[in-house]
Each structure stands twice: as structure tokens, then as C-alpha cells.
Amino acid sequence: MSTNTLALLGGPALGVPQPSRHPAFEQGAIDRVVDMLERGRTVGLNRNHPEIAEAENAIAAWQGVPHCLLASSGHAALQDCLMGLEISWGDEVITTPYTWGASISCILHNNAVPVFVDVCPVTGLLDPAAVAAAITPRTRAILAVHIFGQAANLTALRAIADGHGLKLIEDGSQAHGALHAGRKVGTFGHAAGFSCMGGKLLASAEGGYMFTPDKDVYWKAALCGQHMGRSLEPDFPHERLDRYIDSLVYTYRLSPLVAVMLTEQIRKLDAEIAGRRENVRLLRAAMAGLCLFSFPDYAAGDEPSYHMLTMNVDAAAAGLAKQTVYQALRAEGVGCFQYIPSPISTWPRLHWQTYDGPKVMWTEPLRQSGIDYRSVRVPHCEQKIARSLELGWNYTVPDAAGMQRLADAFAKVEAQLPALRDWERSQTP
Ligand SMILES: Cc1ncc(COP(=O)(O)O)c(C=O)c1O
């Protein structure tokens, strides 16, 4: 059997480099967590607790924003954004159907109404023209998701928001450190939420954070999503917000155990993001001659931080099912997958007219709004899903030889398309 024979067809697998272990904690972080456990310091209600203040200050400094509010998850951070901006019952939030469900459930759980519009078919990012076309008198906000670590077009989205008196919310859960127009994402919107669960770029155990340039939005988010203990912080504006202090709130605070992880993890985040970017540069250069696989291009000043690497595969043009290409790559050792299976607008639990599963909290606001997700048309989103191929991208240390091996696996598959077509035909009865 020739070494060129695809592993799927019985040849030897090429073998590709393994990503770095992620999350990885340095000894200093481990020692701090152990110390906290030994001292029983597992709860911190506010910034008077030193580990909470330390993490919020470290993240705010890294992001270049005045203040940050820790949260128990990315979902919690996003819902904090909506609560802080007072977006709730009946308010429409224009957003993307091409994302992780939590970008949408934060809207639903606040009794607001997600309005899905189309995305760019190459990147999967929200299409500003589609956003502008979907604005109604009920629209209160735009929620942009920086999917796979790629920055949405925040300049255009902010201009639309400002032009119509709307709020712009950013979901940066997959995109810590991604740049738009040379500036970090999260700093363009009226509020931004980020996830820090163990699989994310800034990886802890479970956690997240939100920020906003408006201190009153911050305090409202803190009062709704944290604990009334937040009002004991020295700069709490008692004169304006005292009447909102009570314990009718979500428990979205973060344990100081996780806070110390974040303080320690953020120290190495820039180096890891630089490693991810360099490896993408190396891979793209090594795959430049291939036709079956293509990468999105980005505007000057836009630089993803590569939580995952997304590319597009022209399987149909090659006369193949995309799954066949996936199978061939996986047999060579490439851990490719399709991250988003279908537009969220098609998910049955949003179809309140026909949904008959366990009771959910969002049916009534959707019913009252009359929205019918069954009629949503997002052809570019469908196109992205049909062609998309993702790789986990925890390649945080530059590895020229490894990226060449990875590129070789893609090249091997592309070089064997006739054999792959024969194999595919042989699989269909
Ligand atoms: C785009 C996006 N938004 C929100 C979230 C929610 O984050 P968490 O799981 O920390 O709640 C995730 C998590 O995967 C995500 O990928």
C-alpha cells in the first residue's frame, strides 16, 4: 500500500501534532488555589474581597476598560449585560443564528425576543446590512457574536446602533483578545460578555465576566446578577440605586477560587494568542496551493484570536459529501468537526407554535410578540454550515514542523479526490 493511499482507504495515517494541553495552570496558580482552600476562602461577595478585586482589575487592565464584573459563566455575563441595559419583556434583540445557544438563551431568559438575521457566508459573522434591514420600533439592541475568535464588524454595527438609538452587546466568549480595527473586541459595545470556562481562550474552571463603559449599567448588572453585597463596595451610588438593593437576584457571582485562576491565567494570555496566530499563519502559508479548502480573509486591523480555526471546504464542487472529506481527514488524524449544526432559528424549542416538550420560560414573550421562527430565511448561514470545517485550535506554541504536517494531511486528502469519490460511491447501497 503506497504511503499516498488515504488512511480511510487502508493506507498509513499521516499523523498530525497534538494541541497543547488546555487549560494549563502554572504552579503559581495551583499554589494559590490550594492556599485558598486551606484558608477556607471559597466565597467572595464583592470587590471588598481581595481576590475578586484583583481579578476584576487584572481583566479590566488587560481589556483596556475601566471596570469589569466577574460572573459565574459566559451565559451569566451575557445576561448581566441585558439586565444592566434593562432589555427585557417584549424587547427585540437582533442577533445571529450562527452561534452557541447561550448567545440566544441570555436573551430568552430575560424575556426578550431574539430576531435572527443572516451572516457572512465565509466567516459566519453577523451581516450589518441584514441587521439594519431588520430594525423595527420594538428593536432595543443588537447582539453580535465574535464566533471562533473572529471579530464581527463592530464599526458598522455600532454605527447602526447609534443611528437608531439601540444598544450594542458583544458576545466575546470565543474571542478574548480578537481585534477589530486594531482594538480589542468587547470595547465597542454598550456592554460585552465573555466566557472563561475551561475550553475558552482565557480558561478557568467555569466563569465569565462582563463590562460596560457605563458605570450605572455595571451597577444594575451587579444588583440583578450578583448579591446585594455588591452595594457594600465603596463607590456604590446609593443616591441613585439604593431602592434596587434586595436579594431578588440571580446568583451569578464567581467564587474567589476561580477568580485567582483568572488572575494567573491572564498573565500568559497574550503569549498564547500570539502562538495561536502564528500557527494559523504557518498553516495558511503551507496550505496556500490547495483548492478544496479555503480560509476567510479579514479586513486590515481585524485579527482573530483563534479559539477555533474555521475554514470552508468545497466538497460539493469536488463531487463529494462534506462528511466524506471529514472522514478522510479524521482517518489521517485531523480532529476536524462542524461546530454549528444548524441555524438556531430552526431549533424546535423556539417554535412555540408546535413545541410540545418540557415547559420552557420563554414561550409567553415569544407568543405575545407573534414571532414565527419557522419562516426565518438565512441562506448565507445555511451556506456557511454546508461548507464549514472547524479545528480546535489550542496550538498555543508556534510549531512550524507541526503545521506543515497538518497541512500535509489536507494536501493528501485533496490529492486523492478520485479515490475518495470511488470510496464514497462504494458506501452507498
Ligand atoms: C459564543 C458563546 N457564547 C456564550 C457561551 C456561554 O458560555 P458559558 O458556557 O461559560 O456559559 C459560549 C460557550 O461556549 C459561547 O461559545
The ligand as an SDF file (V2000), in Angstrom:
LIG
                    3D

 16 16  0  0  0  0  0  0  0  0999 V2000
  -20.3500   32.1730   21.7250 C   0  0  0  0  0  0  0  0  0  0  0  0
  -20.6380   31.7190   23.1270 C   0  0  0  0  0  0  0  0  0  0  0  0
  -21.4170   32.4630   23.9070 N   0  0  0  0  0  0  0  0  0  0  0  0
  -21.7040   32.1150   25.1720 C   0  0  0  0  0  0  0  0  0  0  0  0
  -21.1830   30.9560   25.7160 C   0  0  0  0  0  0  0  0  0  0  0  0
  -21.5800   30.5750   27.1060 C   0  0  0  0  0  0  0  0  0  0  0  0
  -20.5010   30.4440   27.9590 O   0  0  0  0  0  0  0  0  0  0  0  0
  -20.6310   29.5270   29.2680 P   0  0  0  0  0  0  0  0  0  0  0  0
  -20.6040   28.1020   28.8350 O   0  0  0  0  0  0  0  0  0  0  0  0
  -19.4560   29.9220   30.0930 O   0  0  0  0  0  0  0  0  0  0  0  0
  -21.9250   29.8890   29.9050 O   0  0  0  0  0  0  0  0  0  0  0  0
  -20.3630   30.1450   24.9470 C   0  0  0  0  0  0  0  0  0  0  0  0
  -19.8110   28.8950   25.4940 C   0  0  0  0  0  0  0  0  0  0  0  0
  -19.4190   28.0020   24.7870 O   0  0  0  0  0  0  0  0  0  0  0  0
  -20.0750   30.5310   23.6140 C   0  0  0  0  0  0  0  0  0  0  0  0
  -19.2960   29.7840   22.8290 O   0  0  0  0  0  0  0  0  0  0  0  0
  1  2  1  0
  2  3  1  0
  2 15  2  0
  3  4  2  0
  4  5  1  0
  5  6  1  0
  5 12  2  0
  6  7  1  0
  7  8  1  0
  8  9  2  0
  8 10  1  0
  8 11  1  0
 12 13  1  0
 12 15  1  0
 13 14  2  0
 15 16  1  0
M  END
$$$$
